[in-house]
């Protein structure tokens, strides 16, 4: 059966992001860890799609039996998990880049609705600008690595800078978009780019 050029393009894009995840995974050290809540968020996305077998495979490949939300695990395992899940997620959401973006949205939604994230979401006053100040703190709660900073470019616009982070920028676009939406922003726009080996930035604005 002939394969359409559109299908080939999607595979190439998926392979590109999988290779990027592998590159980032190879740069991690044993000191680079993330909380189990990010693993559980990824697994919940797969389970919500009915992909129980794939979710089980992701856990088995990690060498763990399960993940505790506030326990720390090597970030290499999360990169591997996302890479394993990416082909299915790409089919579900249109392409691999959109899949990473959607994964960021859903993982952020989970983080901000449980435990410490829920406390952050309930803070008053509950405005997007004031609560965006807490986003770097949320990152630092979830990972042992990296530098995260918000710089404001206007009353409802800014830039999140991420240095030495192991997820590609579309994932962080989803995190920022979901965070702003949950904090009451409307007509949210987020655009990210890679700026270095493990560095990226996400511009954002809302109405």
Secondary structure per residue as TSV (DSSP state, phi and psi in degrees):
chain	resnum	aa	ss	phi	psi
A	1	X	-	360.0	133.3
A	2	X	-	-71.0	143.9
A	3	X	-	-103.8	128.6
A	4	X	-	-68.0	156.0
A	5	X	H	-63.5	-32.7
A	6	X	H	-64.2	-41.9
A	7	X	H	-64.8	-42.8
A	8	X	H	-59.9	-41.6
A	9	X	H	-60.8	-42.8
A	10	X	H	-63.0	-40.7
A	11	X	H	-64.4	-43.1
A	12	X	H	-59.6	-44.8
A	13	X	H	-62.5	-42.3
A	14	X	H	-62.4	-45.2
A	15	X	H	-60.7	-38.8
A	16	X	H	-60.3	-46.4
A	17	X	H	-71.7	-34.1
A	18	X	H	-64.5	-40.8
A	19	X	H	-64.9	-36.6
A	20	X	H	-65.4	-40.7
A	21	X	H	-63.5	-40.8
A	22	X	H	-64.9	-40.6
A	23	X	H	-60.6	-45.9
A	24	X	H	-65.7	-39.7
A	25	X	H	-60.5	-37.7
A	26	X	H	-68.3	-19.0
A	27	X	T	-92.3	-6.3
A	28	X	-	-79.3	152.0
A	29	X	-	-112.3	175.2
A	30	X	T	-67.4	-17.0
A	31	X	T	-84.5	-9.0
A	32	X	-	-90.1	107.2
A	33	X	E	-129.5	158.6
A	34	X	E	-134.3	159.8
A	35	X	E	-73.2	151.8
A	36	X	H	-61.4	-20.3
A	37	X	H	-62.1	-29.8
A	38	X	H	-72.0	-37.7
A	39	X	H	-63.3	-47.1
A	40	X	H	-64.7	-34.1
A	41	X	H	-63.1	-43.4
A	42	X	H	-64.1	-43.5
A	43	X	H	-64.9	-36.8
A	44	X	H	-65.7	-35.2
A	45	X	H	-61.1	-45.9
A	46	X	H	-64.5	-42.4
A	47	X	H	-65.6	-34.8
A	48	X	H	-67.8	-21.2
A	49	X	T	-89.9	-1.1
A	50	X	T	81.1	14.0
A	51	X	-	-93.8	57.4
A	52	X	H	-62.5	-39.8
A	53	X	H	-63.8	-40.6
A	54	X	H	-68.0	-40.5
A	55	X	H	-60.5	-42.4
A	56	X	H	-63.5	-41.4
A	57	X	H	-62.0	-41.3
A	58	X	H	-60.5	-40.7
A	59	X	H	-67.8	-44.4
A	60	X	H	-62.2	-41.8
A	61	X	H	-63.7	-27.5
A	62	X	H	-74.6	-18.2
A	63	X	T	82.2	5.3
A	64	X	-	-104.6	163.8
A	65	X	S	-97.7	-28.0
A	66	X	-	-166.2	174.4
A	67	X	-	-125.6	131.5
A	68	X	-	-91.1	132.7
A	69	X	T	-51.7	-44.1
A	70	X	T	-106.0	14.6
A	71	X	S	-92.7	149.5
A	72	X	E	-97.0	138.2
A	73	X	E	-131.7	156.7
A	74	X	E	-59.3	135.2
A	75	X	H	-65.6	-24.6
A	76	X	H	-56.3	-35.6
A	77	X	H	-69.0	-33.8
A	78	X	H	-72.3	-40.8
A	79	X	H	-58.9	-42.0
A	80	X	H	-65.1	-41.8
A	81	X	H	-62.1	-46.9
A	82	X	H	-63.7	-40.1
A	83	X	H	-63.1	-41.0
A	84	X	H	-64.6	-39.1
A	85	X	H	-80.9	-18.1
A	86	X	H	-60.9	-42.3
A	87	X	H	-57.0	-43.4
A	88	X	H	-68.1	-43.2
A	89	X	H	-63.1	-35.4
A	90	X	H	-64.9	-39.7
A	91	X	H	-66.1	-36.7
A	92	X	H	-70.1	-39.8
A	93	X	H	-108.7	6.1
A	94	X	S	109.5	-44.1
A	95	X	S	-162.6	172.8
A	96	X	H	-66.8	-36.9
A	97	X	H	-64.9	-44.3
A	98	X	H	-66.9	-32.6
A	99	X	H	-64.4	-43.6
A	100	X	H	-62.4	-39.5
A	101	X	H	-64.1	-45.4
A	102	X	H	-66.4	-37.2
A	103	X	H	-61.4	-42.1
A	104	X	H	-60.5	-41.9
A	105	X	H	-59.8	-49.0
A	106	X	H	-72.1	-37.5
A	107	X	H	-66.4	-41.0
A	108	X	H	-63.5	-39.3
A	109	X	H	-61.2	-41.6
A	110	X	H	-66.8	-46.4
A	111	X	H	-59.6	-41.3
A	112	X	T	-80.9	-2.2
A	113	X	T	-115.3	5.2
A	114	X	S	-131.7	150.6
A	115	X	H	52.0	-133.1
A	116	X	H	-62.7	-33.3
A	117	X	H	-61.7	-38.1
A	118	X	H	-66.0	-36.0
A	119	X	H	-62.6	-44.3
A	120	X	H	-60.4	-41.7
A	121	X	H	-66.9	-26.8
A	122	X	T	-89.3	-2.6
A	123	X	-	-60.4	148.7
A	124	X	S	-120.8	139.9
A	125	X	S	-75.8	147.2
A	126	X	-	-98.7	70.9
A	127	X	-	-114.0	148.8
A	128	X	H	-56.2	-44.6
A	129	X	H	-64.4	-47.3
A	130	X	H	-67.3	-36.6
A	131	X	H	-82.7	-18.9
A	132	X	H	-64.5	-24.0
A	133	X	T	-59.8	-26.6
A	134	X	T	-85.5	-7.7
A	135	X	H	-61.8	-45.5
A	136	X	H	-57.3	-36.3
A	137	X	H	-63.9	-39.1
A	138	X	H	-62.4	-42.6
A	139	X	H	-60.3	-45.8
A	140	X	H	-65.6	-27.1
A	141	X	H	-71.4	-28.8
A	142	X	H	-93.9	-22.5
A	143	X	B	-135.3	159.8
A	144	X	S	-97.7	-3.7
A	145	X	S	-121.0	175.3
A	146	X	-	83.3	166.3
A	147	X	E	-128.2	135.4
A	148	X	E	-133.9	130.9
A	149	X	E	-146.6	138.9
A	150	X	E	-102.0	129.9
A	151	X	E	-123.7	126.5
A	152	X	E	-85.9	134.2
A	153	X	E	-111.6	-2.1
A	154	X	E	-178.4	177.2
A	155	X	T	-59.0	-34.0
A	156	X	T	-130.6	36.4
A	157	X	E	-149.5	151.3
A	158	X	E	-169.7	-170.7
A	159	X	E	-141.1	128.8
A	160	X	E	-95.8	121.4
A	161	X	E	-103.7	129.7
A	162	X	E	-121.7	123.4
A	163	X	E	-117.9	131.5
A	164	X	S	55.2	60.7
A	165	X	-	-117.5	149.6
A	166	X	S	-101.2	1.7
A	167	X	S	-105.5	142.4
A	168	X	-	-64.1	159.1
A	169	X	H	-60.9	-29.7
A	170	X	H	-60.7	-33.7
A	171	X	H	-60.0	-45.2
A	172	X	H	-71.3	-30.5
A	173	X	H	-58.0	-43.4
A	174	X	H	-64.9	-39.6
A	175	X	H	-60.5	-48.2
A	176	X	H	-64.7	-44.7
A	177	X	H	-61.0	-46.2
A	178	X	H	-66.4	-40.1
A	179	X	H	-60.2	-47.3
A	180	X	H	-63.3	-41.0
A	181	X	H	-63.6	-44.6
A	182	X	H	-65.7	-26.1
A	183	X	T	-91.7	13.2
A	184	X	T	97.7	3.1
A	185	X	-	-74.0	150.3
A	186	X	-	-124.1	154.3
A	187	X	S	51.5	53.7
A	188	X	-	-76.9	136.9
A	189	X	E	-127.8	134.5
A	190	X	E	-136.6	133.1
A	191	X	E	-134.4	125.7
A	192	X	E	-116.4	168.1
A	193	X	E	-159.7	153.1
A	194	X	E	-84.8	134.3
A	195	X	-	-116.7	-7.3
A	196	X	S	-166.8	-172.0
A	197	X	S	-54.8	-48.9
A	198	X	S	-126.8	19.6
A	199	X	-	-110.4	145.9
A	200	X	E	-154.1	172.5
A	201	X	E	-147.0	150.9
A	202	X	E	-127.8	115.4
A	203	X	E	-82.5	145.3
A	204	X	E	-146.7	154.5
A	205	X	E	-157.6	162.9
A	206	X	-	-152.6	168.7
A	207	X	-	-97.0	360.0
